[in-house]
Every structure is written in structure tokens, then in C-alpha cells.
Amino acid sequence: MRLLSLVTCLLIALMARAQDKGGLIAGIVTDQDGAVVSGAGLQAKDLKSGATFKARSSAAGAYAFERLPAGSYEVSIPQLGLRFRAQTVEVREGQRARLDIHVVDASLNTLGEDRGYFAGLNATHTTPKGPTPRTPEGKPDFSGVWWNPRIIDGGAPVVLPWAAALMKERAANNAKEIPRGRCLPDSTTLFARFGVNQVIQKPGLVVIIQEQDVPGYRQIFLDGRAHPKDMDPTWTGHSVGVWDGDTLVVDTIGFNDKSWLADIPSMVTPHTEMLHLTTRLRRLDLGHLESEITFDDPGTFAKPWTIKTITDLAPGEDVQEWICNENNQDLEHLVGP
């Protein structure tokens, strides 16, 4: 309690500090037990302009977005491992708004899946500098080994009532039925959120080898073929791609409804067989790959939902063998309330 009192005093002092211009949003991040949470990555998105501002909670749990233009902001935590429902805050010129944030751990916060581990998934890496490599055909070359993608814009999902109820249930029982815990596929997106990913690119085909997922690969057909007319629903769907200038646009359909959208911050979002992913891939330079992913599922979302990620090149890394069924110790720890 004494620590929280000190943090509150510091926060009040911060909020009272004169601003050159603009407004401020500040508060304290605490967990389900009331303890302060350090190192939480926060985002404030201007709902009119789309501009985003970043902040990170201090060792004492305090955060602040300073010098914000007046407007409405959606404050969220686009970070795996911490669940928090985004909230809208009004910012006025020269005024301060306080928003204390209470998060819930998406795991049991145990060794190997603690907050530090999840925070590391969103860490930046030192990358080589240089222009975007190109293929002999003049297209951007995505080839290479890449770290897991980090979310830079979590979007604003609006789920239907049945999905919201199921997400609440999954959150309450510590996501004990999550497919990954039973060595079933984890990602619906092209790049796995855990481990590295290797891209192999040819003129008519891109293959992505995922180090820590099942079945561990994605195929993107670039040879002009369409999706099969009679597709049996699968865990990872069927992907075809076309070039739009220097952007590779990948269309993925044919999902079953068994997987969870566990590669996004909430980790407990369901979907139906109507799920349709559109992924826009851009290699920004030698060391960075950007993905803009739109989840379109009228059975789950009130409107399409888009997130953006950045992936850092991982020179010197290789995809290692990962056998989920071997020594899987998750099951005994997946327990509800």
C-alpha cells in the first residue's frame, strides 16, 4: 500500500506539471491482484486521425501519454500476455485525464510463460541496414529468417455478443481449452507468434517455415491459381497471393472453427468458418517486414478488424526442431477456477 501511495503522489505531480501544449493521459497499471505491472506496452490511438502514441509503464507501474492533440483516444495494451479491454478517453487542450488500468494475465504467469517472456515477444532487435532486396524479376524479396512479429497497432475489434460471452468464459477459466496446450495449431496468421519464421521465395510460391507451430509451414501460391471450389475446412486455410506494386497481398480462406485467434493480444478470440484473412506484406528495408492483417468474419465481428505488425530480420538464426508432443507439460497446468 505504501508503494502505491508513493506512485500515486508521483503520478499527481506528473499530471500537475505544466504542458507546453496539448493534453495528457496518465495512470497506473495494476494486475488482478492489485500489484503494479512494469514494462507494459501501451498505445493511445487518435480515433480521428489514426495517429498512435506509445508509452510503457515504469517500475512503479506509472505511465503517461504527454502533449496529445485534443481529441478522442483509444487506450489499449497490444501485448500478448496481458488482457485489457480498450477504453476511450477524451483529451482536451491543456488538461489532464487519468486512466488507471487493470490487466489480467493471459497465462498463469508461471516460469517460462511469465510477463517477462511475453514482453520479450514484443521486443525490438538490432537489424542490418540497407535497401530492400529484390528478386531477378524486380519484386521485393522476403527471403530470410525473421523473429516473431511484434504488434504495433492492435486495431479495435468489435465482437458479436456470442463471441464476447465466450471470450469472457475463456478468460475466467484461464484459457484452459486453448488448442496450443494440446499441441494443436496456434496461428491463423502467416507468421507464428512464437519462435522464428523462415521465408523461402520463388516466382510462383512463397513458403513460410514456422519454428514453433503445427503443422509448421504456410504455402502462398503466386502462380495465378484460385482457391479450390470445394475446400474442406482446415486449421490454417488456403492462401493465394498477388502483387500490388511492391506489396504482396495474400488472401486466405477455408478455415475451420476449431482454432482460436491466439496470435493477437486477447489470445481467447473465437472465429467461425467464414473467417477471411487479407494480409498485405511489405519489406520496408533490409531488416524489417511489415504485415497489415485484416480479419473479416461476419459471424464473429461486427466489422472487419485490422492489425499491423513489424518483423525484424534475424541474421545468423536458423529454424530449430520443435516437437510439441514431446515432454508437453502444459496439460497438467491448464486448470480453470
N, C-alpha and C positions, 0 to 999 in steps of 0.2 A: 504494500500500500504506500509506503514511504517513497519507493521508486516512482510509482505512478504519480504521486503528488508533485515530485520534483519535475517529472516530464511535463505535467500539466502547467506548472509555473513557467517552464522554458517555452512551452508552446504559446502561452498567453503573451509572453514577451515578444516572441516572433510575430504573432498576429498584430501586436501593437506597434511594431516597427513601421515607420513611415515608408510608404511606397512612392517611387518616382512617378509611376502612373500604373493604371490597371488595377486589378483586384487580386485576391489571394484565396486559395483553398488550403486549409491545413487541418491536421488532426493526428490522432494516434491509432496505430494498427494493433489490435489485440486478437488473441485466438479464443477458441471455445472455452478455455479455462480462465480467461481473463489476463493471461500473461502477454507482455508486449512481444511483438513479432518484428525482428530486424531483417533487413535485406529484402523486404517485399517490394517488387517492382510494380509501380502504379502508373496509370495512364489517365490523363484528362483529355477528352476529345470535344472540341468545339462543334456543337451539333449543327451550326450554320455553315461554317467554313470547312469543316473536316480536319482542321489543324489539330495535331496531337502534341501534348506536352508530357514529359516523363518526370518521374520522381521515384525515390527509393527511401524506404523507412530506415531511420538511423538505428544505432544500437539500442536506443531508448524507445524505439517504436514510432518516433515522430516523423512526419513527412510534411512537405509544403510544395504547392504549385504557386510560384510568385509571378507578379507582373502579367497577369492574364488579361487579355482584352475582355471587355464586358460582353456577356452572353450566357448561353446555357451550355453546361459541360456535363458530359457523361464520364463519371469516375469509375474506373474498373481496375482489376488486377489480372492482366492477361498472362498469368504464370501458372503452369502446371503445378499441382500440389496444394494450391490454396484456392478454396471456393469462396466466392463473394459475388453477390448479385449486384450488378452495376447500378449506380444511383445517379440521378440528375441533380446538379447543383447550379443555382443561379448566381452569377458573378456580376457585381456592379462596380463601376469605376470608383477606385479609391476605397473600396470596402473589403471586409474580410469575411469569409464564410468558413465555418468549422464543420468538418465531417469526420467523425470518429468511425473507424472501420473495424468490423468484427469478422474475422475469417474463420473458416473451418478447414482443418487438414483433410486433403483428399485421400490420404492414406492414414495408417495408424501412427505415422511419424516415428517408425522404428528404424533401427540401423540398416542402412542400405537403401531406404526409401524415406529418409528424413527430409526436412526442409532444405538442408544444405544440398542434398542430391538434386532435388527438383529445381532449386535456384541455379545450380550448375548447368542444367539443361538450357537455360536461357542466357548463359554467359557468352560473351564475345571472345573470339580467338584472333591471335595475330595471323595475318594472311599476307602472302606475297603481293606486291603491287605490279600493275601492268594493265595493258588493254585487254579487252575481251578476245579470247582465242576464237579463231574461225576455222571451219572445215574447208576442204578444197572447193566445195560448192558455194562458199561465201556465207554460210549460215553460222550463227553463234555455236560454239562447241561446248556442250555442257559436260563433257567427259571429265572424270576425276573422282577422287574420294572426298566426300563432304561430311562435315559434322552434322549432327541432328539440327533441324531448323529451329529457329527461335521466333516466337511470335512478336511482331512489332505493332500489330493492330488487331485486337481481338474482335472487332466488329460489335454489333448489337443484336444478338439473336432474340427473336420473339417466337416462343414456342407455343403450341396449342395447349389447351387445358389438360388433355390426357398425358402429354409429354411432360408438362410441368409437374403433374402429380407423380409420375413415375420417377422423375429426377429427384423429387423430394424424398420418395421412398428409398431410392438407391443411396442418397446422401445419408439418410438416417441409419441405414444398416451397414455403413462403411463400405459400400460398393462390393459386398461380399460375393456377388454373382458375376463380377467383371470377367469377360472372356479371357483376358490376358493371364489371369491367375490360374487358368486351366489349360494354358499353352495353346489357346485358340488365337486367331488373327487379332491384332491390336489396332492397326491403322487402316482407315479408309482412304487417306490421302496417299500421294505417291511416295513421299519420303517418310520413313519411320521416325518417330519422335525419340527413340532410344537407340544408342549406338550410331555408327557411321553409315553412310549410304554411298555406294559406288555407282556412277553413271557411265554406261558404255553406249556410245552413239554411233550409229551407222546411217547412211542416207535414208533408208526405209524403216528404221527401227531404233528405238531407244529402250534400253534395259536398265532398270534400277535394281541393284542388289542391296537389300536391307539386312544389316548385320543382326539386329535383334527383333525380328518379327517372323511370323509364319504366314505364308509359305516362304517369305524371304526374298521375293522379287516382284517387280511390276514390269509389264511389257506395254509399250506405247507404239502402236503401228502407225507409220508415217507413209505407207505405200498407197494411200488413196482408198483403202477398203472402208466399208461402212461397218457399223455394229451388226452382228448376226441378227437375223429377223426373229429366230426362235431361240432366245437365250434362257438357259436355266440360271436362276439367281445364284450368285456366288458371294463369298465373303469379300472379295477385292474388286469385283466388277470387271468390265471390259473397257479398254482405253484406246482411243484413236486420236491422232494429233494432226494439226495443220499449222503452217507458218503464217503469221500475220506480221510482216516485216521481220524484225529481229525477235519477235515474241512467239514462243511455241504455245499454241492453245490446245489443251488436252481435254477431251470430252470423255467422261467416264460414267457408264450406266450399268445396269444389270446386277445391282446389289441385292443380297438377301436382307432380311430384317433382324438377323441374329447378332450382328456386331454392334458395338457402342461407338459413338464418336469420341473415342478416348484420346485422340490426338489433338484435342482442343482443351482450353483451360478447365471447363467444368468436369470433364472426364466421364460424366454419367449421362450424357445426352443420347437419347434413342434416335432411331430413324425408321422409316418404312422402306418397302421395296421400290418406292417412287424416287428414292434418292438419286440425284443427278449432280455430279461434280463437274465444274468447269475450272481448270487450272491454267493460269497464264504464267509461263516460266520465262524469266529474263536473266541472262548473265550480265550483271551490271558492269563487271570488270574482271580481271583475272581471279580475284579472290572471293567474289560474292555472287550468290544466286538468289534471285527474288522470286517468290511464289505468291500469286494472288489467287485464292481459292474461294469459289462460291458454292455454298451448299444450298441446293434447290430441292426441297422436299415438301410439297403442299400438304402431305399427310402429317407433317411434324411441325413445320414452321409457318408462321403467318405470312412471311415474305422471305425471299432469298437472303442468305446470310453470307457475308464475305469477310475473310480474314486475310492478313498479309504476314508473310514470314520472310526471314533472311537466313540463308545458309552460308556458313563460312567454309572455304576450301580447307582441306585437311592434308597438306603435303606431308609425305612420309608415313601416313597411316594406311592400313590395309584392313579389309573386312576379315574378321576372325570368325571361326566356327562358334556357333551358339546353338546349343541343343536345349530347348526349354524343358522337355520332359525329363532330362537328366538332373537329378538332385533338386527337383522342384519342391521348394519348401513353402510356397505360398498358401497352399490349400489349408494347412492346419492353422494358419494365422488369419484367414478370411472369415471373420466372425461378425455377426450383427450384434445389435444391442441386447 
